[in-house]
């Protein structure tokens, strides 16, 4: 049986540091609760009603904050969502699968 934790969060619009910290806390809670997978809501790292903030909160996949969050996934998997800035500066709503300390897949 696979134990899945659904992270019920209220991300703060544009407050990336605060939202990342909350994700770290919830990953640890999920691990302590025996979850194999923790699922975060769409745009949980950035907040949802972005409008003019999208470019300001967009992250590239090599962002150290994403790497730190991925590193926290030892022993479980997590899906997180954010605004991704591509190499050609286009913005996408992205969902990343993180496990074993790495970003394994990104869906746009």
N, C-alpha and C positions, 0 to 999 in steps of 0.2 A: 504494500500500500504506500502511496506517495502522500506525504503530508505537505499541504500548500498553505502558506500564510498570505492573506490578502491585506496589504498595508492600506489602512484607511487614514489618509493624511489630508490635511488642509494646507497645501503649499501656499507660501506667501509670494504674491506676484512680484517677480523680479529679484527676490531675496535669495540668490543662489547659495551663499554660504549657510544661511539658516536651513534651507531645504536640503542641502547636502548633509548637514549635521543630523537632521531628522532621519534621513535615509540610513545613515550609519547606525543610529540608535535602533531603528526598526529591523535592520539586518541582524544586529546582535540579538534582539528580542526573538526574532524568528529562529535563529540558531539555537538559542537556549530553550525554545519551545519544541525543538525537534523537527522543524520544517526542513524539507529538502529544497523547496522553492518558495521565494517570496516575490509577490507580484505587486508592483507599484502602479498608481494610476497614470493615465496619459498626461504628459507634461508635468509630472510630479516634481521635477527638479527646477522648473522655471515658473510655475504657475500657469493658469490656462488662458485667461483673457488678456493676451499679450498686446495685441494691436501694434502700437508704435514701439513697444519694447522688444520685439522679436529679434532685431539685429543686435541689440545691446546684450541680450542674454544668450544668444546663440553660442554654441561651443563646437570646436573641432574635435574629432575623435581622439586626438593626441593631447587633449586638455588634461593636466595633471590631476584635477579634481575627479575626473572620470576614472583615471588610473587608480587613484586612492580608493574610490568606491569599489572598483573591480577587485582590488587587493583584499577588501573586507569580505569577499565572498568565499573564502576558504571553507570548504565543508558544506556549502549549499550553492544554489543558483538564484539569481535575481533578474527580474526584468525591470528596467527603468526607462523613463521617457523624458525627452528634452528636445530643444530646438537645436538641430545640427546645422553647422555652416560647412558646406562642401568646399572642396579645393577651388572651385570656380565661383565661390561666394554666394551660391544659392542656399536658401534656407529650407529645411525639411523638418517636419515633425518626425522624430526618430524614436524607435524603441530598441534598446540594446539588451541582449542576453549576456549576463556576466556570470562566470563560474570559474572556480579554481583559480581565482586571482586575475582573470583575463576577460577582456571583451571578446566573446566568441562569435557574435553575430549582431548586425545592425539592420533593422528593417525600417525603410522609409515609406 
